[in-house]
Amino acid sequence: MAPVRSEARLGLLLLSALSLLSARLVGAAQDPGTAIPAESRPCVDCHAFEFMQRALQDLKKTAYSLDTRTETLLLRAEKRGLCDCFHAIH
């Protein structure tokens, strides 16, 4: 049983060494000073809020456009109705 325990210890030691080495390589790949501090990074909620604001503005523009179009169509229908009545009288 002693050889199995020593192999397990050796494997665990090797795995630990590899994880530390890979962590150092990942850390070394980033240039110092290029990381943006957390205070100056916009949060995800801010991006979502800005997106929702733009979507709301687009919806307001669309609603205004539909309202204007509906009003124009109603005026045309009233005008047509008045014209039909006028032609029927004369």
Solvent accessible surface area in square Angstrom, and as a share of the most:
residue,aa,sasa,rsa
1,M,183,0.82
2,A,75,0.58
3,P,85,0.53
4,V,104,0.60
5,R,159,0.58
6,S,63,0.41
7,E,119,0.53
8,A,64,0.50
9,R,175,0.64
10,L,118,0.59
11,G,39,0.37
12,L,120,0.59
13,L,121,0.60
14,L,108,0.54
15,L,116,0.58
16,S,49,0.32
17,A,52,0.40
18,L,99,0.49
19,S,62,0.40
20,L,122,0.61
21,L,98,0.49
22,S,56,0.36
23,A,63,0.49
24,R,189,0.69
25,L,115,0.57
26,V,99,0.57
27,G,46,0.44
28,A,80,0.62
29,A,84,0.65
30,Q,128,0.57
31,D,92,0.48
32,P,132,0.83
33,G,81,0.78
34,T,92,0.53
35,A,88,0.68
36,I,105,0.53
37,P,79,0.49
38,A,66,0.51
39,E,157,0.70
40,S,74,0.47
41,R,130,0.48
42,P,85,0.54
43,C,64,0.38
44,V,123,0.71
45,D,112,0.58
46,C,57,0.34
47,H,99,0.44
48,A,50,0.39
49,F,127,0.53
50,E,80,0.36
51,F,125,0.52
52,M,119,0.53
53,Q,88,0.39
54,R,136,0.50
55,A,34,0.26
56,L,95,0.47
57,Q,107,0.47
58,D,84,0.44
59,L,116,0.58
60,K,130,0.55
61,K,142,0.60
62,T,71,0.41
63,A,59,0.45
64,Y,159,0.60
65,S,64,0.42
66,L,112,0.56
67,D,90,0.47
68,T,66,0.38
69,R,135,0.49
70,T,71,0.41
71,E,103,0.46
72,T,53,0.31
73,L,82,0.41
74,L,108,0.54
75,L,106,0.53
76,R,131,0.48
77,A,54,0.42
78,E,106,0.48
79,K,138,0.58
80,R,158,0.58
81,G,33,0.32
82,L,129,0.64
83,C,54,0.33
84,D,87,0.45
85,C,78,0.47
86,F,120,0.50
87,H,130,0.58
88,A,88,0.69
89,I,136,0.69
90,H,155,0.69
